[in-house]
């Protein structure tokens, strides 16, 4: 918002300097004054925000559950959805207010002049009137109330979906931060390996066993590895800032994650069990179902427009020729019936539109179910694929470490080549990075699968199977 205000002020200033020069009737003084005011307001808001931020921690330790809890507490996108739900609650109150008595009061003060033939009579008239009106029978109003309730429930489902999104994003950012730091560790180890080999190459060259090219080639690989290390550290810093932004802490906060390494925990849920649970628990499907019910009630409201409406009413009035006079008193009580007999076909046309909207909502509901099933299917396959890769990449790391050890020993003994050592180190670094990548992918797809299933936000990542089993036992 601050940026928008500043941008608008800048544009107005530019407009004042360019267009204003060509059109003298433009009041540039007012435009400049507006710029100054908006800039001052933006600066005040920014300073207030900074003062609030400075009171927060500059370093913190977090676990994954704590990261999710902070995201649910501080995420601004989620807050907006929660305010939408509050508005939906109020809309129900607005609709229900139509069934409650409405009380009105009026006061009048007039100076009257009456002429009867040639006689003119003047005088003052004062009066009070109180009226009460209450609906007794109104089908359209009742349908409107029910529609607002379904919209409220749909908005509640939207809050849950936003919570699921915030949880998944927090999980993704947490895992990404660990992954990026693990890759920094891989890059640092690669630099150390090249530095050690460079010492060995220099030693071999100093006694005339190898040529200068071995030293140069190793040094080239070392510098490239240092560049990769710089890039890895940069990626880790960006990941930390992104993590901080999502959980609602200053982006410069130093984060210490409780988990230092990505790990593998088998997730043994079946695809069919995941789909079955997701269809009945995913909040997106609930929201789509509530949209269908709301559309049906809206159609019922339109259809009830030609049904009589019955209201009870009562009123009382008193007045006279002086303020506060009660000379004249009138009281009435009764009921009114209003009936829309013919409106030129508007009700019929509106009902057709409402029925079309019902069918459209039903199509959206079916589409949502299909989309959820697809999301579960994709996340499950991705999880299983990553799970299989974990075994192969871990084996590749173990083999690469042994290969590098053997190639290094052979080079030191004078029977191996420098290229063998450099290639072995490159392959080992690639295997280590692949292993980190696949662990990240696996854990992220576990979280993605549980989000697609609609596993409760309070459930720890990876415990979705226990929730599904609990539901099956009920």
C-alpha positions in Angstrom: 0.0 0.0 0.0 2.9 2.4 0.8 4.4 1.8 -2.6 1.2 2.5 -4.3 0.8 5.8 -2.5 4.4 6.9 -3.3 3.9 5.8 -6.9 0.7 7.7 -7.3 2.4 10.8 -5.8 5.3 10.5 -8.2 3.0 10.1 -11.2 1.0 13.2 -10.1 4.2 15.1 -9.8 5.3 14.1 -13.2 1.9 15.0 -14.6 2.2 18.4 -13.0 5.6 19.0 -14.6 4.6 17.8 -18.1 1.0 18.2 -18.8 0.7 21.1 -16.4 3.2 23.1 -18.5 1.1 22.6 -21.6 -2.2 23.4 -20.0 -1.8 26.5 -17.7 -5.3 25.9 -16.2 -4.0 22.9 -14.2 -3.3 23.9 -10.6 0.3 22.5 -10.2 0.5 23.9 -6.7 -2.3 21.7 -5.5 -0.7 18.7 -7.2 2.6 19.3 -5.6 0.8 19.8 -2.3 -1.0 16.5 -2.7 2.4 14.8 -3.5 3.9 16.2 -0.3 0.9 15.0 1.8 0.8 11.5 0.3 4.6 11.2 0.7 4.4 12.3 4.3 1.6 9.8 5.0 3.6 7.0 3.4 6.7 7.9 5.4 4.6 7.9 8.6 3.2 4.5 7.9 6.6 3.1 6.9 8.2 4.4 10.1 5.4 2.9 12.2 5.9 -0.5 10.5 9.6 -0.3 11.0 9.2 0.5 14.7 7.0 -2.6 15.1 9.4 -4.8 13.2 12.4 -3.6 15.3 10.8 -5.0 18.4 10.8 -8.5 17.0 13.5 -11.1 17.2 16.6 -10.9 15.0 17.4 -14.6 15.4 15.2 -17.5 16.2 15.2 -21.3 16.3 12.2 -23.1 14.8 10.9 -26.6 14.1 8.6 -27.5 11.2 5.5 -27.5 13.4 6.5 -24.1 14.8 7.0 -22.8 11.3 3.5 -23.9 10.3 2.0 -22.4 13.5 3.7 -19.1 12.8 2.5 -19.1 9.2 -1.1 -19.8 10.3 -0.8 -16.9 12.8 1.0 -14.3 10.7 0.3 -15.0 7.1 -1.4 -12.0 5.6 -3.1 -13.9 2.7 -4.7 -16.2 5.2 -5.8 -13.2 7.3 -7.6 -11.8 4.3 -9.6 -15.0 3.9 -10.5 -15.0 7.6 -11.9 -11.4 7.2 -13.9 -12.7 4.2 -15.4 -15.3 6.6 -16.2 -12.6 9.1 -18.0 -10.6 6.4 -20.0 -13.8 5.4 -21.1 -14.1 9.1 -22.3 -10.6 9.0 -24.2 -11.2 5.8 -26.2 -13.9 7.6 -27.1 -11.4 10.2 -28.1 -9.0 7.5 -30.4 -11.5 5.9 -31.9 -12.7 9.3 -32.6 -9.1 10.3 -35.4 -9.1 7.7 -37.4 -11.5 10.0 -37.1 -9.3 13.0 -39.5 -6.4 13.9 -38.7 -3.1 12.4 -39.6 -0.1 14.6 -39.8 3.4 13.1 -40.4 6.8 14.7 -41.3 10.1 13.1 -41.8 13.6 14.3 -43.4 16.5 12.3 -43.7 20.2 13.0 -45.7 22.3 10.5 -47.2 25.8 10.2 -50.6 25.4 8.3 -52.5 28.0 6.4 -56.1 27.2 5.4 -58.5 29.3 3.4 -62.3 28.6 3.5 -63.9 31.1 1.3 -62.7 34.5 2.4 -61.7 33.2 5.8 -58.0 32.4 6.4 -57.0 30.2 9.3 -53.4 29.8 10.4 -52.0 27.5 13.1 -49.3 25.1 14.1 -49.4 21.3 13.9 -47.1 19.0 15.8 -47.1 15.2 15.7 -45.4 12.0 16.8 -45.8 8.7 15.1 -44.4 5.2 16.0 -44.7 2.2 13.8 -43.9 -1.5 14.1 -43.7 -3.9 11.2 -42.9 -7.6 11.3 -43.0 -10.2 8.5 -45.2 -13.2 9.1 -44.8 -15.1 5.9 -42.1 -14.4 3.3 -40.7 -17.4 1.4 -38.3 -15.3 -0.6 -36.8 -13.9 2.6 -36.4 -17.4 4.1 -34.6 -18.6 0.9 -32.3 -15.6 1.1 -31.4 -16.5 4.7 -30.6 -20.1 3.8 -28.5 -18.9 0.8 -26.5 -16.6 3.1 -25.8 -19.5 5.5 -24.5 -21.8 2.7 -22.3 -18.9 1.5 -21.0 -18.5 5.1 -20.2 -22.2 5.2 -18.5 -22.0 1.8 -16.4 -19.1 3.1 -15.5 -21.2 6.2 -14.2 -23.9 3.8 -12.2 -21.3 2.0 -10.5 -20.4 5.3 -9.6 -24.0 5.8 -8.2 -24.2 2.2 -6.2 -21.0 2.8 -4.8 -22.6 6.0 -3.9 -25.7 4.0 -2.1 -23.5 1.5 -0.2 -21.6 4.2 0.8 -24.9 5.9 2.1 -26.4 2.6 4.0 -23.2 1.7 5.6 -23.1 5.2 6.6 -26.7 4.8 8.0 -26.1 1.3 10.0 -23.1 2.5 11.3 -24.9 5.6 12.4 -27.9 3.5 13.8 -25.6 0.9 15.9 -23.8 3.5 17.3 -27.1 4.8 18.0 -28.2 1.2 19.8 -25.1 0.2 21.9 -25.2 3.4 22.7 -28.9 2.7 23.8 -27.9 -0.8 26.1 -25.3 0.8 27.6 -28.2 2.7 28.0 -30.2 -0.5 29.7 -27.2 -2.2 32.0 -26.6 0.8 33.0 -30.3 0.8 33.7 -30.1 -2.9 36.0 -27.1 -2.4 37.8 -28.9 0.4 38.3 -31.9 -1.8 39.7 -29.8 -4.6 42.0 -27.9 -2.3 43.3 -31.2 -0.9 43.9 -32.5 -4.4 45.5 -29.3 -5.4 48.1 -29.7 -2.6 48.7 -33.2 -3.8 49.1 -32.1 -7.5 51.5 -29.3 -6.4 53.5 -31.9 -4.5 53.7 -34.2 -7.4 54.6 -31.4 -9.7 57.4 -30.2 -7.4 59.2 -33.5 -7.6 58.6 -33.8 -11.4 56.1 -36.6 -11.3 53.3 -34.7 -13.1 53.2 -31.8 -15.5 52.1 -28.2 -14.8 48.8 -29.0 -16.6 47.6 -31.1 -13.7 48.1 -28.1 -11.3 46.3 -25.8 -13.7 43.4 -28.1 -14.4 42.9 -28.7 -10.7 43.0 -25.0 -9.9 40.4 -24.4 -12.6 38.1 -26.9 -11.0 38.7 -25.4 -7.6 37.8 -21.9 -8.7 34.7 -23.2 -10.4 33.8 -25.0 -7.2 34.2 -21.8 -5.2 31.8 -20.0 -7.7 29.3 -22.8 -7.1 29.7 -22.3 -3.4 29.0 -18.6 -3.7 25.8 -19.4 -5.6 24.8 -22.0 -3.1 25.2 -19.5 -0.2 23.2 -16.9 -2.2 20.4 -19.5 -2.7 20.4 -20.3 1.0 20.0 -16.6 1.9 17.1 -16.2 -0.5 15.5 -19.3 0.9 15.8 -17.9 4.4 14.3 -14.6 3.4 11.4 -16.3 1.6 10.8 -18.5 4.7 10.8 -15.4 7.0 8.4 -13.5 4.8 5.8 -16.3 4.8 5.8 -16.9 8.6 5.6 -13.2 9.3 9.0 -12.3 10.7 11.5 -9.7 9.3 13.3 -11.1 6.3 16.7 -10.4 7.9 16.0 -12.7 10.8 18.6 -15.4 11.2 16.8 -18.8 11.3 18.2 -21.9 13.0 16.2 -24.9 11.9 15.8 -27.8 14.3 16.4 -30.2 11.4 19.8 -30.0 9.9 19.5 -32.7 7.3 16.6 -33.9 5.1 15.5 -37.4 6.0 13.4 -40.2 4.6 10.3 -41.6 6.4 8.2 -44.1 4.4 4.6 -43.1 3.8 2.6 -46.3 3.3 -0.8 -44.9 2.3 -2.5 -46.4 -0.7 -3.6 -44.4 -3.7 -7.3 -45.5 -3.4 -7.3 -44.7 0.4 -5.9 -41.3 -0.3 -8.5 -40.5 -3.0 -11.4 -41.8 -0.9 -10.4 -39.7 2.1 -9.8 -36.6 -0.1 -13.2 -36.7 -1.8 -14.9 -36.5 1.6 -12.5 -34.1 3.4 -11.0 -31.7 1.0 -12.3 -28.2 1.8 -12.3 -27.1 -1.9 -15.0 -29.8 -2.5 -17.0 -28.6 0.5 -16.8 -25.0 -0.7 -18.1 -26.1 -4.2 -20.9 -28.1 -2.6 -21.9 -25.1 -0.6 -21.9 -23.0 -3.7 -24.4 -25.4 -5.3 -26.7 -25.2 -2.2 -26.5 -21.4 -2.2 -27.4 -21.3 -5.9 -30.4 -23.5 -5.3 -31.6 -21.3 -2.5 -31.1 -18.2 -4.7 -33.3 -19.9 -7.3 -35.9 -20.7 -4.7 -35.9 -17.0 -3.6 -36.5 -15.9 -7.2 -39.2 -18.5 -7.6 -40.9 -17.2 -4.5 -41.2 -13.6 -5.9 -44.8 -14.3 -7.0 -45.9 -15.8 -3.6 -47.9 -13.5 -1.3 -46.0 -11.8 1.5 -47.8 -11.2 4.8 -46.7 -8.6 7.3 -48.1 -7.6 10.6 -48.0 -3.9 11.5 -49.0 -1.5 14.2 -48.8 2.2 14.5 -49.7 5.0 16.9 -49.7 8.7 16.5 -50.4 11.7 18.7 -50.2 15.4 18.2 -51.8 18.8 18.5 -51.2 22.5 18.1 -48.3 22.8 20.5 -45.0 20.9 21.0 -45.6 17.8 23.1 -49.4 18.0 22.7 -51.4 14.8 22.8 -54.8 16.2 21.9 -55.2 13.9 18.9 -54.4 10.2 19.3 -54.7 7.4 16.7 -53.8 3.7 17.0 -53.9 1.0 14.4 -53.0 -2.7 14.3 -53.4 -5.1 11.4 -51.8 -7.1 8.7 -51.0 -6.5 5.0 -50.8 -8.9 2.1 -48.7 -8.0 -0.9 -48.8 -10.1 -4.1 -46.8 -9.6 -7.3 -49.5 -10.6 -9.8 -47.6 -9.7 -13.0 -44.3 -8.0 -13.6 -44.0 -8.3 -17.3 -42.3 -11.6 -17.3 -39.2 -10.4 -15.3 -39.7 -13.1 -12.5 -39.9 -15.9 -15.1 -36.7 -14.6 -16.8 -34.9 -14.2 -13.5 -35.8 -17.7 -12.5 -34.4 -19.1 -15.7 -31.1 -17.3 -15.0 -31.1 -18.7 -11.4 -31.6 -22.2 -12.6 -28.8 -21.8 -15.1 -26.5 -20.7 -12.3 -27.5 -23.8 -10.3 -26.4 -26.0 -13.2 -23.2 -24.1 -13.6 -22.5 -24.5 -9.9 -23.1 -28.3 -10.2 -20.6 -28.5 -13.1 -18.0 -26.6 -11.0 -18.7 -29.0 -8.1 -18.0 -32.0 -10.4 -15.0 -30.4 -11.8 -13.6 -29.7 -8.3 -13.9 -33.4 -7.4 -12.1 -34.4 -10.6 -9.4 -31.8 -10.0 -8.9 -33.0 -6.4 -8.6 -36.6 -7.5 -6.0 -35.6 -10.1 -4.0 -33.6 -7.6 -4.0 -36.6 -5.2 -3.0 -38.9 -8.1 -0.1 -36.7 -9.2 1.2 -36.1 -5.7 1.1 -39.8 -4.9 3.0 -40.8 -8.1 5.5 -38.0 -7.5 6.0 -39.2 -4.0 6.5 -42.8 -5.1 8.9 -41.8 -7.8 11.0 -39.8 -5.5 11.0 -42.6 -3.0 12.5 -45.0 -5.6 15.1 -42.4 -6.5 16.2 -42.1 -2.8 17.6 -45.6 -2.9 19.5 -45.1 -6.2 20.9 -41.7 -5.4 22.1 -42.8 -2.0 23.8 -45.8 -3.6 25.4 -43.3 -6.1 26.8 -41.2 -3.3 28.3 -44.2 -1.6 29.8 -45.5 -4.8 31.1 -42.0 -5.7 32.8 -41.6 -2.4 34.6 -44.9 -2.8 35.5 -44.2 -6.4 36.9 -40.8 -5.4 39.0 -42.3 -2.6 40.4 -45.0 -4.9 41.2 -42.5 -7.7 42.9 -40.2 -5.2 45.1 -43.0 -3.8 46.0 -44.1 -7.3 47.0 -40.5 -8.3 49.2 -40.2 -5.1 50.8 -43.5 -6.0 51.6 -42.3 -9.5 49.5 -44.8 -11.3 46.3 -42.7 -11.8 45.7 -39.6 -13.8 44.6 -36.2 -12.8 41.5 -36.4 -15.0 40.4 -39.5 -13.2 40.4 -37.7 -9.9 38.7 -34.5 -11.2 36.0 -36.5 -12.9 35.5 -38.6 -9.8 35.0 -35.5 -7.7 32.6 -33.9 -10.2 30.5 -37.1 -10.2 30.6 -37.3 -6.4 29.4 -33.7 -6.1 26.6 -34.4 -8.6 25.5 -37.5 -6.7 25.5 -35.6 -3.4 23.3 -32.8 -4.8 21.0 -35.3 -6.5 20.5 -37.1 -3.2 19.7 -33.8 -1.4 17.3 -32.9 -4.3 15.4 -36.2 -4.2 15.0 -36.0 -0.4 13.5 -32.6 -0.7 11.2 -33.7 -3.5 10.0 -36.7 -1.5 9.2 -34.8 1.6 7.6 -32.0 -0.3 5.4 -34.5 -2.2 4.4 -36.1 1.1 3.1 -32.7 2.3 1.5 -32.0 -1.1 -0.3 -35.3 -1.0 -1.7 -34.7 2.5 -2.7 -31.2 1.5 -4.5 -32.5 -1.6 -6.3 -35.1 0.6 -7.5 -32.4 3.1 -5.6 -33.9 6.1 -6.3 -31.5 9.0 -4.0 -28.6 9.4 -3.2 -29.7 13.0 -1.8 -33.0 11.8 2.0 -33.3 11.6 3.4 -33.7 8.1 3.7 -37.4 7.3 1.0 -38.5 9.8 -1.8 -38.5 7.3 -2.1 -42.3 7.3 -3.0 -42.4 11.0 -5.7 -39.9 10.4 -7.1 -41.9 7.5 -7.0 -45.1 9.6 -8.8 -43.3 12.5 -11.6 -42.3 10.1 -11.9 -45.8 8.7 -12.3 -47.2 12.2 -15.2 -44.9 13.1 
